[in-house]
Amino acid sequence: MAGPLQRRAAGRAGGLIDAGRLRVGIDGVFPLSAAPQAHARAERGHLQGKIVLRVVD
């Protein structure tokens, strides 16, 4: 479970994202059914951001 410090940091990060002052880099978006391919992409390295698995269309 997250402690008070982690919750405060997450809240601050969320505020920065909402304000457009912090951007999260996304390397690729994959459907959940392509999780093995997404994992392989991450293992190859050279990512330019995070890999996102889309759970619902």
KAURNOR-V97571 format. One record per pair of residues at least 12 apart in sequence whose ideal C-beta (glycine too) atoms are under 8 Angstrom apart, sorted by the first residue. I is the first residue (numbers start at 0). J is the second residue. Records with the same first field share a line. If there is no record, write none. Layout:
I: J / J
This chain:
23: 48 / 49
24: 47 / 48 / 49
25: 48 / 49 / 50 / 51
26: 40 / 46 / 47 / 48 / 49 / 50
27: 40 / 50 / 51
28: 51 / 52 / 53
29: 50 / 51 / 52 / 53
30: 52 / 53 / 56
31: 52 / 53 / 54
34: 52
37: 50 / 52
